[in-house]
Amino acid sequence: MIFVPNSAYYLYKLPKEPAEHDSPTNGLRYVYVSSKDEGLGAGPLQWKPARFTVNQSASAPGRTIAPSLSNRSAILTILYNDEPSNGPMNAERGHTKGVVSTDGNTGYWLVHSVPKFPPEIGTSFSYPHTGMLYGQSFLCISLDAPEMETVGHQLLYNEVTVYSASVPSQLSARFPMLVRAAKMLPVDQTAPFYSQQTVRSRAGEEFVTFAKSRQFGKDLYADWIAPALDVGLLVESWQHGAGNLPSECAGRPHSVKNVREVTVGSGKDRFSTLKDHSKWAVEYGDDGRYYLYKLPKEPAEHDSPTNGLRYVYVSSKDEGLGAGPLQWKPARFTVNQSASAPGRTIAPSLSNRSAILTILYNDEPSNGPMNAERGHTKGVVSTDGNTGYWLVHSVPKFPPEIGTSFSYPHTGMLYGQSFLCISLDAAEMETVGHQLLYNEVTVYSASVPSLLSPRFPMLVRAAKMLPVDQTAPFYSQQTVRSRAGVEFVTFAKSRQFGKDLYADWIAPALDVGLLVESWQHGAGNLPSECAGRPHSVKNVREVTVGSGKDRFSTLKDHSKWAVDDGDDGRWICVGDINRQEHQKQRGGGSVCRLSPELAGLYRSMVDSVEPCPKSVGTVGII
């Protein structure tokens, strides 16, 4: 019987340490994560040290591969490696290493980076001495039998070097692609010389597989995977010898950068790429940015468990596709779930006090009374010292304090709410801290690890709610650049500014008219303004999101956004302050971006606006 792993596991075999740290397990230790570890909501996913070493049959690779090596009669198995365990290197065929195995009902695909591994079918499981020195990577996916032919198809494009195979006669007719791969038969070598296919694990997880032949003639990562996934990549691969490709940024929509150093776990295992033979790539920067609209609660006759919790969003992955106007996408999860975009963003910051600097600010905090004196501001700022994010939102009493689990307040269900999240490199975080000081944020929960506080003095000042230098002009306009290189213009005012954020500052600063959606309940609402100004600023009255099902008035919307009112509108701003008389005397701000695509999305939602008042003294002539 074949051993099928639990859905999938990722494994990192650690490099051999220097001689002074030598031990019987040196060069054989590994860490791993499996499907069981994902989605637990207990903070960031962590590598787990294995109980066994990689050469033991009780290790994850051992338990996976050993049954396939020993059972020739009932299991179809293909071992492929350009540096096989029983012969010379093959430098003509694909640079590929792995194991494919099925008993006709279930199977697995193990992709790895270890030369001369595993041993031939008919032998016992072992791990080569030559595989100890460098780091190595493994990915194992459990599959149902119908998925195995897709794997066989990809192996043909990969031009794998098969050095040991077992193809029982009762299985060969069912798996013709695997049989062709086992025989190393040629794939149809006509353009485009590559194949992108999706396989689904036994647990239903989708894996997108990329396989190229030698005729493709380009870099796998920069020329195919990055544009296909529409993301930037950080790539860890073998960088010994001549001909290494440099990091690539210029002239490409997505950068592809080579990793130089890796730290696994708590920091004990840190090594350069020169000690690492693994092959992996991780998305870089492009998915750290999203705009989100939490929809208002619908009338009682439309009630459901998700009423008041649904949201739509667009992320950096949706921009620039050229497939027509940008559209809001309905989320799979509700805003109160930890798997939602806010949940996945915020939950790690709430759970990790010791390593992440986090500031939660809200003039209506989740753990105390409203603060009507300081800024009318709401958001989260968080950094681990390498990267970070700034989440600007409009939700009172959100999120919960640091040290608690992610949740969404019941009070936040009734009205529409806005979110903007920007991923940032550490160097940008101090600019955010500077803006928070001007905004006079109310910090209700903060974690400032001692190792990070000297590096982020502005964030520390903001966390302590220290006063900003209150001399004119009482405002600050700064630019921050996201990890993907997108510029955001941030506007932050203190109470001493004493004017409307939108009409008196943002509109003239950007040299545009604005349509502003903000809270218009109660007394002191500022009217639409046109006369005597170079740019009109009009209040939005009604909004339609998506196809028209979600249409609501500003009285049902607590979001704060402003969009360029021009025919070719280009600017979109998301912030945390309203157009009301008393808010002139409070701190607050907005984060703006030059993007015709996004501006068009927000502009398309505006159904009606409040007209500007007629000028006093105007005489009509008939």
VOGU-3710 file (C-alpha; in Angstrom, 3 decimals, decimal comma):
1> mifvpnsayy> 0,000/0,000/0,000  1,240/3,474/-0,856  1,867/6,029/1,879  -0,008/9,226/1,051  0,976/12,278/3,096  -1,639/14,504/4,640  -2,489/16,702/1,653  0,845/18,530/1,398  4,016/19,383/3,252  6,866/21,816/2,725
11> lyklpkepae> 10,276/20,835/4,075  13,597/22,676/4,398  16,725/20,564/4,942  19,176/22,853/6,740  22,794/23,300/5,613  25,664/21,661/7,438  27,033/23,903/10,164  30,748/24,657/10,659  32,903/21,949/12,205  32,814/23,504/15,679
21> hdsptnglry> 29,085/22,786/15,776  29,501/19,242/14,473  27,205/16,484/15,695  25,747/13,249/14,302  22,747/15,216/13,010  24,752/18,042/11,404  23,606/18,474/7,803  20,639/16,177/8,348  18,276/18,367/10,371  15,146/19,694/8,742
31> vyvsskdegl> 12,120/21,829/9,505  8,675/21,498/7,978  5,093/22,699/7,790  2,166/20,582/6,675  -1,436/21,214/5,750  -2,334/20,585/9,388  -0,391/23,679/10,413  -2,084/26,081/7,998  -5,092/28,202/8,900  -4,905/27,654/12,664
41> gagplqwkpa> -5,078/31,390/13,366  -2,430/31,128/16,097  -0,172/33,803/14,674  2,244/33,637/11,750  2,996/30,178/10,376  6,238/28,833/11,842  8,649/26,139/10,680  8,569/23,127/13,028  11,801/21,257/13,838  11,471/17,597/12,903
51> rftvnqsasa> 11,888/14,832/15,497  13,853/12,742/13,021  16,707/13,491/10,651  16,200/13,464/6,895  18,157/10,210/6,447  15,887/8,213/8,753  13,049/6,111/7,382  10,767/7,697/10,006  11,367/11,159/8,526  8,709/12,749/6,323
61> pgrtiapsls> 10,605/11,906/3,088  11,344/8,427/4,421  7,724/7,634/5,241  6,649/9,026/1,879  9,197/7,324/-0,381  10,040/3,994/1,327  6,802/2,174/0,320  7,323/3,241/-3,301  10,860/1,827/-3,297  9,868/-1,543/-1,901
71> nrsailtily> 6,679/-2,418/-3,783  7,364/-3,011/-7,481  4,304/-5,110/-8,213  1,468/-2,815/-7,139  2,796/0,762/-7,274  3,699/2,836/-10,315  6,748/4,880/-9,356  9,019/7,221/-11,293  12,272/8,538/-9,831  13,816/11,378/-11,813
81> ndepsngpmn> 16,946/13,428/-11,186  19,418/15,166/-13,500  22,066/13,900/-11,042  20,820/10,336/-10,509  21,912/8,099/-7,667  23,027/5,350/-10,092  24,795/7,196/-12,889  26,368/10,368/-14,272  24,789/13,807/-14,445  22,601/14,517/-17,475
91> aerghtkgvv> 23,153/18,150/-18,472  21,086/17,935/-21,662  17,665/17,120/-20,281  15,670/19,029/-17,670  17,223/20,316/-14,449  14,600/18,446/-12,434  14,391/16,219/-9,365  11,443/14,371/-7,910  9,343/11,290/-7,245  5,908/10,437/-8,641
101> stdgntgywl> 4,055/7,434/-7,276  0,523/5,978/-7,405  -1,220/2,730/-6,526  -4,096/3,543/-8,870  -6,276/5,099/-6,177  -4,112/7,744/-4,594  -0,619/9,037/-5,166  1,863/11,797/-4,514  4,268/14,120/-6,251  7,434/14,967/-4,360
111> vhsvpkfppe> 9,460/17,824/-5,867  12,916/18,295/-4,316  16,372/19,729/-4,977  18,683/16,924/-3,733  21,180/15,393/-6,198  21,579/11,580/-6,123  18,330/11,107/-4,192  16,469/8,868/-3,587  18,112/5,457/-4,170  16,812/3,103/-6,851
121> igtsfsypht> 13,566/1,176/-6,581  14,184/-2,160/-4,870  16,554/-0,690/-2,268  15,993/0,665/1,219  15,423/4,342/1,848  18,578/6,372/2,423  19,870/9,922/2,048  23,128/10,700/0,218  26,166/11,971/2,086  26,586/14,516/-0,735
131> gmlygqsflc> 23,230/16,034/0,178  24,291/17,056/3,668  26,388/20,162/2,995  23,801/22,488/1,453  20,237/23,508/2,199  17,601/21,606/0,209  13,894/22,086/-0,457  11,006/19,609/-0,666  7,329/19,921/-1,557  5,077/16,877/-1,401
141> isldapemet> 1,471/16,927/-2,637  -1,019/14,090/-2,127  -3,198/13,461/-5,163  -6,113/11,349/-6,242  -5,435/9,111/-9,235  -7,141/11,355/-11,859  -4,638/14,126/-11,084  -1,611/11,924/-11,755  -1,892/12,192/-15,536  -1,572/15,971/-15,312
151> vghqllynev> 1,677/15,424/-13,433  2,827/13,045/-16,180  2,032/15,681/-18,801  4,192/18,204/-16,931  7,084/15,753/-16,588  7,140/15,391/-20,372  7,561/19,151/-20,793  10,192/19,154/-18,051  12,198/16,528/-19,977  12,973/14,653/-16,779
161> tvysasvpsq> 15,866/12,200/-16,497  14,277/8,983/-15,218  16,839/6,704/-13,569  14,513/4,195/-11,923  10,891/3,330/-12,636  8,334/0,669/-11,870  5,233/0,452/-14,086  2,984/-2,500/-13,149  1,095/-3,872/-16,150  -2,284/-3,455/-14,452
171> lsarfpmlvr> -1,656/0,302/-14,099  0,106/1,182/-17,349  -3,091/1,404/-19,415  -4,638/3,840/-16,937  -1,697/6,247/-16,881  -0,386/6,688/-20,443  1,202/10,080/-19,695  3,122/8,659/-16,744  4,243/5,749/-18,919  5,493/8,177/-21,576
181> aakmlpvdqt> 7,330/10,145/-18,897  8,876/6,957/-17,491  10,169/6,116/-20,972  11,469/9,698/-21,433  9,554/10,018/-24,696  9,645/13,456/-26,320  6,850/15,955/-25,825  5,292/17,654/-28,840  7,983/20,261/-29,425  6,033/23,046/-31,040
191> apfysqqtvr> 5,707/26,534/-29,624  5,129/27,709/-26,938  7,373/24,990/-25,422  5,830/25,245/-21,974  2,759/24,078/-20,080  0,851/25,643/-17,185  -1,522/23,219/-15,473  -3,412/23,081/-12,179  -3,516/20,028/-9,928  -5,766/19,669/-6,914
201> srageefvtf> -4,586/17,908/-3,765  -6,716/15,335/-1,998  -7,729/18,076/0,443  -8,862/20,315/-2,421  -5,891/22,699/-2,435  -4,984/23,988/-5,882  -1,382/24,028/-7,081  -0,455/25,822/-10,298  2,387/23,956/-11,999  4,808/25,450/-14,533
211> aksrqfgkdl> 6,832/23,164/-16,822  9,159/24,307/-19,610  11,262/22,457/-22,138  14,731/23,483/-23,293  13,199/25,195/-26,353  11,508/27,785/-24,133  14,899/29,463/-23,900  14,076/32,007/-21,177  14,266/32,443/-17,420  11,481/30,502/-15,689
221> yadwiapald> 10,887/33,140/-13,012  11,235/36,554/-14,701  9,944/35,567/-18,132  7,071/33,323/-17,158  6,024/32,805/-13,532  6,123/36,473/-12,483  3,969/37,715/-15,396  1,717/34,647/-15,290  0,919/35,192/-11,604  1,087/38,982/-11,991
231> vgllveswqh> 3,443/39,359/-9,024  7,002/40,270/-8,179  9,191/37,429/-6,916  12,019/36,846/-4,466  13,900/33,797/-5,756  16,184/31,466/-3,816  18,212/29,269/-6,166  21,738/27,961/-6,678  24,060/30,921/-7,303  27,458/29,197/-7,542
241> gagnlpseca> 29,592/29,531/-10,637  29,370/31,653/-13,766  26,244/32,765/-15,560  24,102/33,741/-12,571  21,223/35,961/-13,632  21,053/39,280/-11,751  18,001/40,653/-9,988  15,756/42,214/-12,613  13,591/45,293/-12,106  13,979/47,802/-14,953
251> grphsvknvr> 11,675/47,425/-17,923  9,486/44,793/-16,274  6,059/45,197/-14,685  7,193/42,960/-11,819  10,638/42,777/-10,260  12,395/39,440/-9,762  15,107/39,621/-7,121  17,642/37,029/-6,006  17,710/36,127/-2,324  21,136/36,533/-0,723
261> evtvgsgkdr> 20,609/35,367/2,851  18,025/33,228/4,591  17,090/32,899/8,252  15,037/29,877/9,243  13,126/29,930/12,518  14,347/31,932/15,500  17,629/32,977/13,899  19,970/30,121/14,806  19,934/28,872/11,223  21,064/31,774/9,078
271> fstlkdhskw> 22,935/31,129/5,859  23,760/32,676/2,503  22,523/31,419/-0,833  26,025/29,977/-1,343  25,123/27,398/1,309  21,699/26,702/-0,144  20,802/24,359/-3,000  17,045/24,810/-2,542  14,803/26,219/-5,244  11,868/28,364/-4,215
281> aveygddgry> 10,263/31,688/-5,041  7,890/33,783/-2,976  5,615/36,611/-3,999  7,210/39,978/-3,381  5,378/43,169/-2,600  2,563/43,141/-5,082  -0,187/41,618/-2,913  0,345/43,931/0,063  -2,031/46,594/-1,177  -5,802/46,515/-1,245
291> ylyklpkepa> -8,875/48,727/-1,226  -11,898/47,270/0,552  -15,530/48,331/0,942  -17,559/46,768/3,758  -21,168/46,926/2,601  -23,982/48,285/4,799  -26,459/46,013/6,507  -29,479/45,354/4,324  -33,102/45,659/5,497  -34,492/42,895/7,711
301> ehdsptnglr> -36,298/41,155/4,849  -32,900/40,392/3,326  -31,379/39,227/6,594  -28,828/36,419/6,641  -25,837/35,391/8,787  -23,571/37,457/6,516  -25,750/40,579/6,480  -23,624/43,579/7,418  -20,429/41,556/7,093  -20,042/41,237/3,319
311> yvyvsskdeg> -17,315/43,156/1,578  -15,863/43,739/-1,868  -12,265/44,513/-2,691  -9,611/45,122/-5,300  -5,949/44,302/-4,759  -2,742/45,023/-6,609  -3,258/41,760/-8,505  -6,386/43,192/-10,119  -4,809/46,390/-11,388  -3,350/46,855/-14,843
321> lgagplqwkp> -4,762/43,684/-16,397  -6,216/45,584/-19,351  -9,387/43,484/-19,321  -11,806/46,405/-19,189  -12,681/48,746/-16,318  -11,582/47,683/-12,848  -14,382/45,930/-10,935  -15,000/45,260/-7,258  -14,650/41,554/-6,407  -16,971/39,953/-3,823
331> arftvnqsas> -14,931/38,386/-1,035  -15,131/34,671/-0,262  -15,093/35,395/3,456  -16,929/37,862/5,670  -15,097/40,744/7,311  -15,329/39,166/10,773  -13,484/36,004/9,747  -9,764/35,574/10,355  -9,425/34,414/6,730  -10,733/37,770/5,457
341> apgrtiapsl> -8,293/40,330/4,080  -8,347/42,419/7,305  -8,105/39,253/9,377  -5,065/37,924/7,548  -3,459/41,354/7,745  -4,112/42,163/11,400  -4,173/38,790/13,212  -0,365/38,265/13,211  0,114/41,769/14,638  -2,325/41,039/17,460
351> snrsailtil> -0,694/37,764/18,458  3,037/38,527/18,342  4,027/41,054/21,011  7,693/40,125/21,206  8,813/40,609/17,604  6,371/43,023/15,939  5,944/46,740/16,586  2,222/47,455/16,336  0,123/50,565/16,951  -3,676/50,426/17,030
361> yndepsngpm> -5,347/53,828/16,947  -9,019/54,797/16,925  -10,922/57,809/18,266  -13,579/55,255/19,275  -11,339/52,526/20,743  -12,450/48,969/21,375  -11,430/49,168/25,048  -12,595/52,587/26,204  -14,637/55,745/25,626  -14,592/57,967/22,562
371> naerghtkgv> -11,903/60,661/22,428  -13,444/63,733/20,801  -10,430/65,987/21,409  -7,719/64,215/19,467  -7,726/63,247/15,800  -10,724/61,675/14,090  -8,516/58,803/12,935  -8,612/55,018/12,735  -5,939/52,571/11,662  -3,219/50,011/12,294
381> vstdgntgyw> 0,528/50,368/11,757  2,759/47,313/12,141  6,348/46,310/11,315  8,730/43,463/12,126  11,715/45,653/11,284  11,983/44,423/7,700  8,556/45,026/6,240  5,309/46,449/7,510  1,902/47,804/6,611  -0,386/50,753/7,188
391> lvhsvpkfpp> -4,102/49,991/7,319  -6,354/53,065/7,211  -10,030/52,350/7,953  -13,268/53,925/9,184  -14,578/51,325/11,678  -15,181/52,405/15,305  -14,095/49,977/18,048  -11,871/48,015/15,659  -9,661/46,029/15,848  -9,521/44,416/19,319
401> eigtsfsyph> -6,523/44,941/21,586  -3,135/43,336/21,020  -3,009/39,954/22,729  -6,535/38,988/21,668  -7,872/37,109/18,670  -9,045/38,907/15,568  -12,706/39,917/15,600  -15,015/42,516/14,085  -17,406/44,581/16,230  -21,152/44,093/16,041
411> tgmlygqsfl> -21,442/47,891/15,985  -19,533/47,941/12,711  -22,132/45,937/10,808  -24,845/48,540/10,168  -22,983/51,061/8,017  -20,638/50,918/5,044  -16,933/51,143/5,936  -13,741/51,783/3,972  -10,278/50,227/4,200  -6,959/50,876/2,494
421> cisldaaeme> -3,940/48,690/3,241  -0,432/49,471/1,973  2,582/47,166/2,345  5,784/49,035/3,146  9,468/48,407/3,586  10,816/49,327/7,010  12,424/52,512/5,710  8,969/53,960/4,947  7,499/53,317/8,397  9,005/56,422/9,999
431> tvghqllyne> 7,188/58,624/7,486  3,949/56,995/8,616  4,907/57,679/12,245  5,514/61,342/11,370  2,024/61,587/9,855  0,404/59,926/12,869  1,892/62,640/15,085  0,227/65,345/12,985  -3,015/63,360/12,958  -2,986/63,303/16,790
441> vtvysasvps> -4,079/59,683/16,833  -5,669/58,067/19,890  -3,548/54,979/20,570  -5,456/52,403/22,617  -3,125/49,413/22,236  0,536/49,240/21,252  3,444/46,826/21,328  6,949/48,267/20,958  9,654/45,557/21,281  12,884/46,893/22,767
451> llsprfpmlv> 14,884/45,621/19,788  12,847/47,764/17,404  12,243/50,959/19,369  15,653/52,584/18,590  15,041/52,090/14,856  11,606/53,720/14,804  11,651/56,835/17,016  8,718/58,463/15,188  6,552/55,378/15,666  7,543/55,281/19,330
461> raakmlpvdq> 6,512/58,948/19,707  3,217/58,199/17,985  2,618/55,182/20,231  3,139/57,428/23,281  0,834/60,106/21,779  3,521/62,747/22,210  2,698/66,181/20,780  3,909/67,230/17,365  5,684/70,569/16,963  2,627/72,809/16,853
471> tapfysqqtv> 3,803/75,710/14,759  2,251/76,762/11,481  1,302/75,355/9,023  -0,143/72,623/11,313  -0,222/70,021/8,554  2,128/67,633/6,747  2,071/66,290/3,196  4,393/63,318/2,698  4,861/60,587/0,099  5,307/56,916/0,959
481> rsragvefvt> 6,232/54,208/-1,517  4,742/50,723/-1,253  6,910/47,609/-1,467  5,846/47,308/-5,100  7,031/50,868/-5,780  3,610/52,564/-5,900  3,558/56,128/-4,544  0,907/57,334/-2,088  0,544/60,997/-1,133  -0,467/61,281/2,522
491> faksrqfgkd> -2,206/64,299/4,053  -2,181/64,746/7,851  -3,554/67,756/9,753  -3,676/68,668/13,425  -6,547/70,423/15,175  -4,761/73,784/14,774  -5,199/73,589/10,996  -8,800/74,660/11,591  -10,088/74,073/8,060  -11,810/71,428/5,956
501> lyadwiapal> -9,368/68,718/4,895  -10,856/68,301/1,433  -11,892/71,767/0,187  -9,142/73,760/1,889  -6,209/71,429/1,324  -6,467/68,218/-0,727  -8,375/69,711/-3,690  -5,955/72,634/-4,212  -2,910/70,473/-3,413  -3,851/67,913/-6,079
511> dvgllveswq> -5,304/70,609/-8,349  -8,563/68,695/-8,855  -12,228/68,865/-7,950  -13,413/66,190/-5,536  -16,475/64,056/-4,904  -16,372/63,226/-1,199  -18,129/60,363/0,575  -18,085/60,887/4,349  -20,353/60,680/7,384  -23,209/63,169/6,999
521> hgagnlpsec> -25,314/62,453/10,082  -26,007/65,143/12,646  -25,426/68,870/12,784  -22,581/70,780/11,214  -22,389/69,003/7,864  -20,429/71,086/5,377  -22,305/71,723/2,115  -20,975/71,074/-1,359  -18,717/74,000/-2,263  -18,240/75,501/-5,708
531> agrphsvknv> -18,443/79,306/-5,695  -15,240/81,210/-5,120  -13,020/78,148/-5,412  -10,881/77,000/-8,338  -12,059/73,425/-7,683  -15,478/72,282/-6,515  -15,836/69,843/-3,633  -19,186/68,040/-3,672  -20,728/65,660/-1,173  -21,795/62,259/-2,482
541> revtvgsgkd> -25,445/61,428/-1,748  -25,879/57,913/-3,130  -23,540/55,071/-3,976  -23,966/51,907/-6,051  -21,399/49,152/-5,615  -21,017/46,525/-8,329  -23,933/45,515/-10,532  -26,520/47,584/-8,653  -27,696/45,222/-5,928  -25,848/47,248/-3,313
551> rfstlkdhsk> -27,161/50,788/-3,575  -27,294/53,024/-0,526  -27,320/56,640/0,585  -24,545/58,377/2,464  -26,753/58,057/5,571  -25,965/54,318/5,482  -22,264/54,825/4,846  -19,533/55,540/7,392  -16,697/55,257/4,851  -14,348/58,143/4,070
561> wavddgddgr> -13,111/58,528/0,514  -12,755/61,191/-2,147  -12,372/60,799/-5,890  -11,203/63,150/-8,626  -14,249/64,797/-10,240  -12,654/65,402/-13,640  -13,796/63,702/-16,832  -10,429/61,965/-16,888  -10,300/61,624/-13,089  -7,005/60,271/-11,823
571> wicvgdinrq> -6,865/60,654/-8,026  -8,448/58,464/-5,346  -8,109/59,193/-1,615  -9,124/57,019/1,361  -8,964/58,458/4,849  -10,605/58,863/8,221  -12,168/62,335/8,569  -15,589/63,759/7,645  -16,768/66,972/6,016  -18,299/68,496/9,151
581> ehqkqrgggs> -17,768/71,845/10,848  -16,499/70,426/14,129  -13,980/68,226/12,307  -12,112/71,321/11,216  -10,927/71,432/14,823  -9,709/67,825/14,885  -6,717/66,012/13,492  -7,149/63,597/10,617  -6,036/62,809/7,129  -6,284/60,886/3,898
591> vcrlspelag> -4,031/58,744/1,705  -4,212/59,560/-2,005  -2,993/57,793/-5,098  -2,673/58,788/-8,726  -4,477/55,940/-10,523  -6,988/56,561/-13,332  -8,029/52,917/-13,065  -8,920/53,086/-9,361  -10,343/56,585/-9,661  -12,618/55,269/-12,407
601> lyrsmvdsve> -13,803/52,470/-10,133  -14,764/54,849/-7,316  -16,163/57,451/-9,712  -18,452/54,822/-11,258  -20,053/54,217/-7,848  -21,312/57,786/-7,464  -25,042/57,840/-8,278  -25,880/61,320/-7,074  -24,230/64,292/-5,404  -25,431/67,220/-3,352
611> pcpksvgtvg> -25,604/70,239/-5,673  -23,738/73,366/-4,770  -25,870/76,123/-3,153  -26,971/78,916/-5,444  -24,868/82,042/-5,071  -26,484/84,683/-2,863  -27,769/87,691/-4,825  -27,971/86,003/-8,201  -30,613/87,620/-10,467  -32,379/85,521/-13,027
621> ii> -33,046/87,056/-16,452  -35,895/85,773/-18,572
//
